[in-house]
Amino acid sequence: MQLFSDMHDKMITIVGPTASGKTDLAAHLAARLIANGTKAEIISGDSRQVFRGMDIGTGKDLADYTVKNADSTETFIPYHLIDICEAGDKYNIFRYQQDFMNAYDDCRRRDVLPILCGGSGLYVETVLKGYHLSPVPKNEELRQSLADKSLDELTIMLTELKKKNNSNMHNRSDVDTAKRAIRAIEIETYNLQHPLPDRVMPEIDSIVIGTNIDRELRREKITRRLRARLEEGMVDEIRKLLEHVSADDLIYYGLEYKYMTEYVIGKLTFDEMFRQLEIAIHQFAKRQMTWFRGMERRGFTIHWVDASQEMDKKVADCMNIIRSEGNKI
């Protein structure tokens, strides 16, 4: 039976930490919905997959969007907000919110059920809650005044600004580098000086499903995936990007792009890069889970499924969650 008639004005959202299999699950769930007569497409909720050429490091895994069915046929799941701007651009949460609404409205016009999928908790929460955002212009005077400050000093400044703004809108990845911290301070300073209404965008009614993965298994998968990405040519991807993107701009994107760029330009040895990056990804995954638990404290209901199960079981669990929300399939 068709689900869409029961899901009108609703959405499905799949969240979870890095290496928990979110995209693969979202694609298989979409394929199951399509088989049941409901058109479904995926909207990415990832802050870095928007960039063309940044493929291996962001884990786009575009092959995941083609699902092999039991009868040997394949189902391609259309996706949105991947490869929509050039590497080196300063894509931000404001632009994402606008792009998301365009993709969401496009799906609705075509009677397609959107599945939002991503690990960027800030991006997901912003669109689900309809936070009012505005483009924040550069403040060169402020940037110059902060240029000589240490990362620790910038972090303290950002923390104080967030308290004044009563802001929970910035992930701690904003203080991975001084450049990111300065931009976060710039945003918080602008918002302090230009107060805005709490809401202007519509809230999105969504069933939120989380991929729950054991901490040790998550750590094991992160390390295994990092080795695989290196074997797939992640360093070559960095070298190619450096032909038209500055090292500073790549470092700005954090994680793989920060540490591997520092390796390519000679700031780190290979072993230093691998060790520091592995630690950084583990810390990032922990912060992601902290954000999702925070979403629960802020009123979201996240239905967690065991990421270690076989795919058919995970999809069945997701379908049961949807049924339990009163949407009969």
N, C-alpha and C positions, 0 to 999 in steps of 0.2 A: 504494500500500500504506500501511496505517496506521503512523504513526511511534510513536504513544504507547506501544505495547507494548514497544518497544525503549528508550523514554525514561523508563520508570517510575522515580520518585524522582530524576529529573534536571530541569534547567531550562535555558532558553536566556537568556543575558544579553547585552544590546546596550548598549555604552557608547561615549562619544566626547565631544569638546568641543562647546560651543555652536555652533550654525549648521552642524553636520555632517550633519544629516538623519537623526538616530537614530530619531525617532518614526515618520517616514514609512517608513523601512526596516523597523522592527519590525512595523508594520501590514501592509506588503506581504508580509513573511515569514510572518506569521500567516495571511494570506489564502491563500498558497500551501500552507501546512500543512493548512488547512481543506479546500482543494480536493483534497488528497491523502488526506483522511479522518481527519485528526487535529484534534480540537478544541483551539483555542489562544486564550488571552486575554493581555492586557498588564497588567503591574503597573508602575505608574510608580515610578521611582527618582529623583524630583525633589523637592528640599527645599521648594520654594515653590508647586508646582502643587496642593498640598493645600488651598490657601486659596480659598474662594469669592470671586468678584469680582476676583481678581487674575489676569486672563486674558491680556491682551495682553502685559504685561510679563514674565510667566512663560513665554510662548510655548506655551500649551496646545495650540493648533492642533487643536482637536477634530475638525475636518473630515478630518484625516489618518486618523482611525480608520474612515472609510468608504472602502473601496478599490474603485475601478472596475475591473472585470474585462474581459478581452479580448472577451467576448461581450456587452458593454454592461450586464451585470448589476452589482450592487454587493454587497459583503460588508462588513457592519459588524463591527468587532472590539471586543468588550467590553473595558472597561478598569477598573482599580482604583486607589484612592488618589489620585484627583483630585477636588477640591471636597468634601473631607470635614470641613473645619472653617472657622471664620469668620476673615476677615482681622482682624488685631489679636491673635490668639492667639499664644502663644509655643510653637509646635510644635517638637518636638526629636527628636533621634536615638533616644531611648528610646521615645517614642510611635511613631515610624516603625517601629521593629523589631517592636513588638507588632502594629501594623496590617498590616505586611507578612506576618507569620506567619499572621494571620487570613485574609488574602487568598490566600496560598499554600496553606494547608490547605483552604480552600474550593474552590480549583481542583482540588486532588488528589482531594477527595471526589467531585467531579463528573467525574473522568477528563479533566480539561482540562490541557493542557501550558501552564505559565506562562512568559511571556516578560517578564523584568525589563528595563526600558528607562529609562535616565536618565544624566545627566551629573554627578550628585552622587556623586563617587567614595567619599566617606565613607559615605554611606547604602548604596551597593551593597556595599562591602567589609564593612561591619558585618553585613549579613544573610547574605552568602555565607559568612563565617567564623564566624558565630554568636557574635560578641563579647558578653560578659556586661556588660550595662548596667543602671543603676538610675536611677530618677528623682532628680534632684539638687534639694533644696529651696533656696529663697532663703535667703541669708545676709545679712540687712540690715546687721549690724555690719561685715561685710567690705565690702559695697557702699559704705557710708558712708566707710570708711577709704580707699577707692580713688577716691572721687568727684572729688577735686581733682587727680588725677594726669593727666599728659599721655598721649596715645596712644602715644608712644615709650616712656614709662616703663612703661605697661601691657604693651606688647609684650615688653619685656625680662623683666618678671615672669612673663608667660605662658611664654616660652621656657625660663626656669629651672625652672618647675613641670613643664613637659613632660619636661625632662631627668630630673628626680627620679622622675617616674612612668613613665619609659621609654615615653612615649606618642607614637603617631603618629596618634591618633584625631581630630585637629582640623586642618581646612583653614585656610590663611592668611586666608580670608575672615573668620575669627573676629576679625581685627584691622582690619577695614575701618572700624569706628567704635569709639569708647571704650565705648559701651554693650555692643557685642558682645564686646569684649575683656574687660570686667569679668565678663560671664556666663561666658566661657571660663575665666577665672581661678577663678571660683566653682566650676565643674565640676571643674577640676583639683585645687583645694584639697580639695574633698569627697572625691575619689577617693584623694588622698594620705592623708587621715585615715581613710578607710573602705576599705581594700584588699579587693578582690574576687577570686574565682577567675577564671582566664583565660577559661573557657568554661562556659556552662550551656545556651545555645541550640544547637540542632543546626546543623552546617555543611550548606550546600546544595550538592549536586553540580551544577555548571552548566558548560555550554559557553559561554565568554565570547567575544563577537565585538566588535571595535572598529571604529568608522568613522574611517578615517585620511584627513585632509584636508590638502592642501598649505597651508603657513603663509600664503602670500600670498593664495591663494584664500579661506582662512578669514577673513582680515582684510577682504577685499573683500565677502564675504557678510555679515559682521557689520555693516559700515557700511551696506550696502544694506538689511539687515533692520531696523536701527535707524531708518532713514528711513521704511521702510514702517510700522513700528509707530507712529511719530509721525503718519503720515497716517491710520492706522486709528483714531486717537483715544486714544492712550496718555495724553495729558495730561488728557483728559476722564475717563478711568478713574481717574486719581489724584484729581481733584477730587471725583468721586463717592465714592471711598473715604474722603476726608478729612471727609465728612459724618458718619461714624460711627467713624473710626479716627484716632487722634492722629497728628500729623506725625512725632513721635518714633518711634512704632511703625512707621510706613511706612518711615522712614529706616533703621530697624533691619534691614529685609529686604534692604538693599543694592542695588547696581546700579541698574536702572531706577527702582526705588521710592525709592532714596536721592536720586539726582540730580534726577529729575523733581519730587519733592516739594520739594526745595530751590528749584527753579525756580518752582513754583506759589506757594510762600510768600514768594518775593521775595529769597531768599538768593543766587540765581544768575541771570544773564541767560540768555536762550535759547542764545546762542552758547557761553557758558561751560558751560552744562549739557550741550550736545551734545558739545563737545570733551572735557570731563572724563569723561562717560559712555562715549564711544567708546573712550577710552584704558582705562578701567576694565574694559570688556567684553573688550578684547583681552588685558589682563593676566589676567583671570579664565580665559579660554580656555587661556592658557599654563599657568596653575596646574592646570587640569583635566588637561592632558596630562602635567604633572609627576606628578600623583597616579597616573594610570594607569600610567606608567612605573614608579612606585614599587610599585604592585601587582604588576607583573611581577617586580621584585626581591624582593618578599615571597612569591613562589612561584606567582602566578597565571599561567596561559597565556592570553594574549589573542590571538585570531586577527584580524588587521587586514585590512579590506577597503577598497578605494579608494572613497572617498565621491564622487568626481567621475564615476564610471561611470554608465551608464544603469541605471535601477532593475531591469530584468530581469536585467542582468548581476550587480548586487549581490546580488539574491535568489538567483541561481544560485550565486554564490560562497558565500553562507551555507549553502545546502543541501549544497554539496560539503564544507564544513567539518564539518557535522553527520555526513555520511557518513564522512569521514576519522576521526571520533571513534568509529567502529564502530557507528553507528546507521543501519541500512539503511532507506531510504525506499522 
